[in-house]
Amino acid sequence: MRVKLSAFSDTMALMIVLWLCSLPLIALVVLPLFGRTVAFTVALALLPVLLLVCWGICGWHMTHNRR
């Protein structure tokens, strides 16, 4: 069965993949310098920031695409 996705679901998927790919970078840079608690906080704070960016991109596309 095929599910129809919204026009901007690929943007949301890209943001989630970007967050997942940034986790090793956070582990390599932030974890040794600042510790486990700060690295965990940075990783959790990055997710809503990326989701807000995604919603901004999707909102901009919805208002500027006249199709």
Secondary structure, 3 states (H helix, E strand, C coil): CCCCCCCCHHHHHHHHHHHHHHHHHHHHHHHHHHCHHHHHHHHHHHHHHHHHHHHHHHHHHHHHCCC
